[in-house]
Amino acid sequence: WACLFPGRPALAAAYAREDALVDHHGNGVWAEMFLAATESAAFTTRDARAAVATGLTFIPADSRLARALRSVLAWHGEGVSWADARLRVHREFGHHNFTDVTLNLSFILIGLLYGGGDFERSVVLAVNCGLDTDCTGATCGSLLGILLGASGLPARWREAAGDALAVSSSLRHLPLP
């Protein structure tokens, strides 16, 4: 939704909500809204914290997800190490489900903040937090791709992709840019 509505986080969040309501509830809906708004805002800034702050405005402040994300932001600001922040996330917001959105979005945020804008370090930190690692690594990487732009990605990552763009066969007949 962010890519359909770059720089328009309210619209991205609104469409994400409608999409999420089909098969999610509570924090699952808010997670989609948060990510859509954050990624949409990322198109207009290079500041991960600013994009995250925008995303937080679209979810209930008292939700478990918002409380966890604000905690990670605070711990980073206090100088808590990434490993200790990860342990605190588990201790304060732990859940038995490895796909729990509160834990995994917290790990994405740990990667973004503690990686300091370094693409590889950020993605590795998000993945090293554990749990749903394919999603945390991919989402952290996509956010950084938006924030940094192609020229901000390491050359070896750009070279690995080349000019390849994978488009689903169901989309090949649409007038895509």
Secondary structure, DSSP 8 states (H G I E B T S, - for coil): -TTTSTT-HHHHHHHHHHHHTTT--THHHHHHHHHHHHHHHHTT-S-HHHHHHHHHTTS-TTSHHHHHHHHHHHHHHTT--HHHHHHHHHHHH--S-TT-HHHHHHHHHHHHHHTTT-HHHHHHHHHHT-SSHHHHHHHHHHHHHHHH-GGGS-HHHHHHHTT-----TTTTTS---
